[in-house]
Amino acid sequence: MRDTERDQEKMKAAAINRFGPPSVLKLRSLPIPQPGAGEVLIALHAAGVGVWDADIRGGWWPEGRPKFPLILGTDGAGVIAQKGTHTVRFKIGDRVWAYEFINPKGGFYAEFVAVNAQHVAPVPKRLDLLHAGAAAVTGLTALQGIDDHLRVRRGTTILIFGATGAVGTLAVQFAKRHGARVIGTARGRAGMALLKKLRVDGVVDLNRKDAGDQLCALAPDGIDAALALAGSKTLEQLLDQMRPGGRIAFPNGVEPAPRKRSKIRIRSYDAIASPKHFARLNRAVEEARLQVPIAAVYPLAQVAKAHERIKHGHVLGRIVLRIRR
């Protein structure tokens, strides 16, 4: 298709014209973005829905003023539909997944997205496009927390606080692939059953008031590392059982952030997307025989319902938009 023809084409996209509640998300007909030099156009099959999307919809914005209509969504999966100049890593029709935060050409809640090719990678053979669409940014976040910031190894005892969520379920599996002893937190029977399915070594039920005692029983000698995916007073109680020289990591945006502790290294981080980081993620997906738990799948037209589900909290795995079959 010639670029002049593509310029005249429209796509369906879930966008907002102002910040506000989930109801501001509307299905609109917007121009298909054009891939520039070093970019690719992806025909999306699925896009992940995250709490950070809800934060943006509600009015959080990193800098400057957003340009409305604003298409939300930071990650997804699909096939290469068009290439910009100087893009040689992909062929038309390649199955890919991608992550780009605050993309100036629009987010992933759409039939098409144009992104920097450096933030795109082939989908691992193990994953279909729906599960890949649910796992790009969460996979990068989980892997970089476990491998880079916590340096989990065989014999490490690690606490994953928020283990039943979109990042936590993947982090459990990436830690287990190293031979670590993994203790996860959950709420209620469904969350505990999910973690046992993922082969955790122990579960702390946060619906009980004795979370600290539960952790002490599971790890009487303390914990070496902790990945904190949510902030709370209970998290602080559990982190009191860190061994001297222990390590804590948490993604930026976790509030309240874990407090500083003597003789404990603590790091906040953002997921990084690059060919190197995606190559590591693809290898880890195969090594861990990764399962990507999906809490719910919504069509693009029901994106407001997906955001309503995010509001209720305690999502087991990730919520996904199905854009194409």
URKA-V6241 format. One record per residue. N is the residue number from 1. RES is the residue in one letter. D_CENTER is the distance of its C-alpha to the mean C-alpha in whole Angstrom. Layout:
{{N:RES:D_CENTER} {N:RES:D_CENTER}}
This chain:
{{1:M:33} {2:R:35} {3:D:33} {4:T:35} {5:E:35} {6:R:31} {7:D:31} {8:Q:33} {9:E:31} {10:K:28} {11:M:25} {12:K:23} {13:A:21} {14:A:19} {15:A:20} {16:I:22} {17:N:25} {18:R:25} {19:F:22} {20:G:23} {21:P:22} {22:P:20} {23:S:23} {24:V:23} {25:L:21} {26:K:23} {27:L:23} {28:R:25} {29:S:27} {30:L:26} {31:P:27} {32:I:25} {33:P:24} {34:Q:26} {35:P:24} {36:G:26} {37:A:27} {38:G:24} {39:E:22} {40:V:21} {41:L:21} {42:I:19} {43:A:20} {44:L:17} {45:H:17} {46:A:13} {47:A:11} {48:G:8} {49:V:8} {50:G:7} {51:V:9} {52:W:10} {53:D:11} {54:A:13} {55:D:14} {56:I:15} {57:R:17} {58:G:19} {59:G:20} {60:W:18} {61:W:18} {62:P:18} {63:E:22} {64:G:25} {65:R:25} {66:P:22} {67:K:24} {68:F:25} {69:P:24} {70:L:20} {71:I:18} {72:L:14} {73:G:11} {74:T:9} {75:D:8} {76:G:10} {77:A:13} {78:G:17} {79:V:20} {80:I:21} {81:A:24} {82:Q:26} {83:K:26} {84:G:27} {85:T:29} {86:H:29} {87:T:26} {88:V:27} {89:R:24} {90:F:24} {91:K:26} {92:I:26} {93:G:25} {94:D:22} {95:R:19} {96:V:16} {97:W:12} {98:A:11} {99:Y:9} {100:E:11} {101:F:11} {102:I:14} {103:N:16} {104:P:20} {105:K:20} {106:G:18} {107:G:15} {108:F:13} {109:Y:15} {110:A:18} {111:E:20} {112:F:20} {113:V:18} {114:A:19} {115:V:17} {116:N:19} {117:A:19} {118:Q:18} {119:H:14} {120:V:15} {121:A:16} {122:P:17} {123:V:15} {124:P:16} {125:K:19} {126:R:18} {127:L:15} {128:D:17} {129:L:15} {130:L:14} {131:H:12} {132:A:11} {133:G:10} {134:A:7} {135:A:6} {136:A:6} {137:V:4} {138:T:2} {139:G:6} {140:L:7} {141:T:6} {142:A:8} {143:L:11} {144:Q:12} {145:G:12} {146:I:14} {147:D:16} {148:D:17} {149:H:17} {150:L:18} {151:R:20} {152:V:20} {153:R:23} {154:R:25} {155:G:26} {156:T:24} {157:T:23} {158:I:20} {159:L:19} {160:I:15} {161:F:15} {162:G:13} {163:A:13} {164:T:13} {165:G:9} {166:A:6} {167:V:5} {168:G:9} {169:T:10} {170:L:9} {171:A:11} {172:V:14} {173:Q:14} {174:F:14} {175:A:16} {176:K:19} {177:R:19} {178:H:21} {179:G:23} {180:A:22} {181:R:23} {182:V:20} {183:I:20} {184:G:18} {185:T:18} {186:A:18} {187:R:20} {188:G:23} {189:R:24} {190:A:21} {191:G:18} {192:M:21} {193:A:21} {194:L:18} {195:L:18} {196:K:21} {197:K:20} {198:L:18} {199:R:21} {200:V:20} {201:D:23} {202:G:23} {203:V:22} {204:V:23} {205:D:23} {206:L:22} {207:N:25} {208:R:27} {209:K:29} {210:D:30} {211:A:26} {212:G:28} {213:D:30} {214:Q:28} {215:L:26} {216:C:30} {217:A:31} {218:L:28} {219:A:28} {220:P:32} {221:D:32} {222:G:28} {223:I:25} {224:D:24} {225:A:21} {226:A:18} {227:L:14} {228:A:14} {229:L:11} {230:A:14} {231:G:17} {232:S:20} {233:K:24} {234:T:23} {235:L:21} {236:E:24} {237:Q:26} {238:L:24} {239:L:24} {240:D:27} {241:Q:27} {242:M:26} {243:R:29} {244:P:30} {245:G:28} {246:G:25} {247:R:22} {248:I:19} {249:A:16} {250:F:13} {251:P:11} {252:N:13} {253:G:13} {254:V:13} {255:E:17} {256:P:19} {257:A:18} {258:P:20} {259:R:24} {260:K:25} {261:R:27} {262:S:30} {263:K:30} {264:I:26} {265:R:24} {266:I:21} {267:R:18} {268:S:16} {269:Y:13} {270:D:11} {271:A:9} {272:I:12} {273:A:12} {274:S:15} {275:P:17} {276:K:18} {277:H:14} {278:F:13} {279:A:17} {280:R:16} {281:L:13} {282:N:15} {283:R:17} {284:A:15} {285:V:14} {286:E:18} {287:E:19} {288:A:17} {289:R:18} {290:L:14} {291:Q:14} {292:V:11} {293:P:12} {294:I:12} {295:A:13} {296:A:15} {297:V:15} {298:Y:17} {299:P:19} {300:L:18} {301:A:22} {302:Q:20} {303:V:17} {304:A:19} {305:K:19} {306:A:15} {307:H:15} {308:E:18} {309:R:16} {310:I:14} {311:K:17} {312:H:18} {313:G:15} {314:H:15} {315:V:13} {316:L:13} {317:G:10} {318:R:8} {319:I:10} {320:V:11} {321:L:14} {322:R:16} {323:I:18} {324:R:20} {325:R:22}}
